[in-house]
Amino acid sequence: MNRLPYWRWLLGWLAAVLLAATPGHALLRFNESHDQVYVTGSVAMGWNSNLFSNQVANADSTYNASLLIEYQRKAGYIGVNAGLGWDFGRFQKFTSENFANPHASLEFTKDTGRTHYSLLLKAARQSSADTAANVRTESLTYGADLNWNYPDFITQRYKLSGSFGWSQLNYQSNTALTNLATYTGSLDLIYLYNDERNLFGGYRVRLSDTSSNTRDVDHNFSLGVSGRVFPKTTGSLRLGYQIRQSGVAGGAPTIFTGISAAAILSYAASKRTTFSGQLSKDFSTTSTDISTDSLTANLNVNYAYNAKFSVFANLGGGINKFLGLAGGGRCDYDLTWGAGLNWTYNDHFKASLAYDWFRNWSNLARADFVRSTVNLTLTSRW
């Protein structure tokens, strides 16, 4: 197979990124710098040992590029953040998986007055490997999220916050997969314990409707802490109890219960070394219309050798239990690790080299697989 077209495509994007690497500010500023326009471009080349995330393990070389145009306005009563971008992917052997995916977002923010809020609208076309169906998929996603908070609720030590969200996921290339519409609402009461730590409790309800005429309703009650969660450790930690009602719309539901968790933590071991961790346990609905109870945990470490060079590593794992009769007793266990390095030439040009290894053990033969990826990425923002 002739590889020249791929290299022409890659080198063209590489030249554009390198030309953008000269020092400067935003691409465009006006209205006394209250309005700014940024452009970010990146190119990447790499290798994926298991492009479809299944037992067959088809490997391929990958070539990717992205372009993002951002508009920011910080003046007046309402702030505006808008983005329009494209992601491009090319494959050496599996050319039928090539993609050119647009994505867009528009956000309005208000952080003055009695009530603060943000409204985010987003849409994207995506191409990726689905580890539940063990195939590559193409999908369209849409969504809207409204977040608000009311400071000085009752007294200055209390704050009320909440959110409303909607998302739609439609698969384009595989009619066997199930489209999903999700509606979410949440309410939290926050207590300002001291200058470093907040305590909170809340309730979340989530409704998931599928194109297979099934419905899942989740009720989640939780407590948590944010700010300085532990000595020298900042972030947020939430633990709770959840109930899922799952079944055919209008029929008698099957009830699942379990612990829920969500945590994002950061620990500064020294001026050069930082640890960060993420934890999540939650119900979800897969592309194959099966309820899952998923637990994932990841630990990351970053060491800054100097202002230009840094190295990083990560270690993570998870358990995915496929619930009910439709789940067929399937249970997946995964382990992942990776490492890499970053080089920052200036504020406008960065390069990274990363390797990742992923192993999924499953009692479903097709889902038992190993995947390794390596990628060199060049990024410029101006």
C-alpha positions, 0 to 999 in steps of 0.5 A, spaced: 500 500 500 502 506 498 504 510 504 505 517 501 498 520 501 499 519 509 505 522 510 503 528 505 497 529 510 501 529 516 507 533 514 502 538 511 499 539 518 506 539 521 508 545 517 501 549 520 503 547 527 510 549 527 509 556 523 504 557 529 509 556 534 512 563 534 511 567 540 505 572 541 498 572 544 491 571 542 490 570 534 485 576 535 483 581 540 478 587 540 474 591 544 479 593 549 481 585 549 474 583 552 473 579 546 479 574 544 479 569 539 484 563 539 486 557 534 489 551 537 492 545 532 495 539 533 498 533 529 499 526 532 502 519 529 502 513 533 500 505 533 494 501 536 495 494 537 488 493 537 484 498 533 477 495 535 478 493 542 476 485 541 480 478 541 482 479 534 487 484 535 487 488 529 493 493 529 494 499 525 498 505 524 494 512 526 495 519 524 491 524 527 490 532 527 485 537 530 483 544 529 479 548 534 477 555 534 475 559 540 471 565 542 471 568 549 468 574 551 469 577 558 465 583 559 458 586 561 453 581 565 454 575 561 460 571 559 461 567 552 465 562 551 464 558 544 468 553 540 468 550 533 473 544 531 474 538 527 478 532 529 481 528 523 483 521 523 487 516 518 489 509 518 494 505 514 490 499 513 483 500 515 482 506 511 474 505 512 475 507 519 478 514 517 474 520 520 473 527 519 469 529 525 466 536 527 464 539 534 461 545 537 460 548 543 457 555 546 457 557 553 454 563 557 456 564 564 454 569 569 458 570 576 455 576 579 449 578 583 445 573 587 444 567 583 450 564 579 449 560 573 452 557 566 449 554 560 453 549 556 450 547 549 454 542 545 454 537 539 459 533 536 461 527 531 465 521 534 469 515 532 472 510 537 472 503 540 466 501 544 469 496 549 462 494 551 460 492 544 467 490 542 467 494 535 469 501 533 463 506 532 461 512 529 456 517 533 452 523 534 452 526 540 448 533 543 447 536 549 445 541 554 447 543 561 445 548 566 448 549 572 447 554 578 448 556 585 445 560 590 450 563 595 448 566 602 442 561 602 439 562 609 446 564 612 453 566 609 455 559 611 450 555 606 450 555 599 445 551 594 447 549 587 444 544 582 444 542 575 439 540 569 442 536 563 440 533 557 444 528 552 443 524 546 447 519 543 445 516 536 449 511 533 450 512 525 454 506 523 451 500 527 444 499 527 445 493 532 447 498 537 442 502 542 441 510 541 440 513 548 437 519 551 439 521 558 436 527 562 439 529 569 437 533 575 441 534 581 441 539 588 446 540 593 446 543 599 453 546 601 456 548 608 462 552 608 465 549 614 472 553 614 476 557 609 479 550 606 473 545 606 466 545 604 461 539 606 455 538 602 449 533 601 445 532 595 440 528 591 441 526 583 435 523 579 437 520 572 432 518 566 435 514 561 431 512 555 433 508 549 431 506 542 429 499 544 424 502 548 427 500 555 428 505 561 432 506 567 431 511 572 437 512 577 436 515 584 442 517 588 443 520 595 450 522 597 454 526 602 461 529 600 467 534 602 471 539 597 477 543 598 482 540 603 479 533 603 486 530 607 492 534 609 496 536 603 490 533 598 485 538 595 479 536 590 472 533 592 470 526 594 463 524 594 460 517 597 453 515 596 447 510 595 443 509 589 437 505 586 436 503 579 429 501 576 430 498 569 426 495 564 421 496 558 418 502 558 411 502 562 413 495 564 414 492 571 422 494 573 428 490 575 431 494 581 438 494 582 442 498 588 449 499 590 454 504 593 456 510 588 462 514 589 466 520 585 472 523 587 478 527 584 484 529 588 491 532 587 497 531 592 503 536 591 509 531 594 514 537 592 514 543 588 516 538 582 512 532 583 504 532 583 500 526 584 492 526 582 487 520 583 480 519 580 475 514 583 468 513 580 462 508 581 456 509 578 450 505 574 450 506 566 447 503 560 451 500 554 451 501 547 448 494 547 442 496 552 445 493 558 445 496 565 452 496 568 455 497 575 462 500 574 468 501 578 474 505 576 480 508 579 486 511 576 493 514 579 497 519 575 504 522 577 507 528 574 514 530 575 517 537 572 524 536 571 525 543 569 520 549 566 521 545 559 521 538 560 516 533 565 515 526 565 508 522 567 506 515 569 499 513 570 496 506 573 489 504 573 483 499 573 476 497 573 470 492 574 464 492 570 458 488 572 453 487 566 447 486 570 440 482 569 438 477 565 441 481 559 447 481 562 448 474 562 453 474 568 458 478 564 463 481 568 470 485 566 476 486 570 481 491 567 488 494 568 492 499 565 498 503 565 502 508 561 508 513 561 511 519 557 514 525 557 512 532 555 516 538 552 514 545 552 518 550 547 514 556 549 506 558 551 505 556 544 508 550 542 508 543 546 510 536 544 508 529 548 510 522 547 506 517 550 505 509 551 499 506 554 497 498 555 490 496 557 488 489 559 481 487 559 479 480 562 472 478 561 468 471 561 465 473 554 471 471 549 470 476 544 471 482 550 478 478 553 483 482 549 490 486 550 491 493 547 497 497 547 498 504 544 504 509 542 503 516 540 507 522 538 503 529 539 505 536 537 500 542 539 500 549 538 495 554 541 495 562 538 
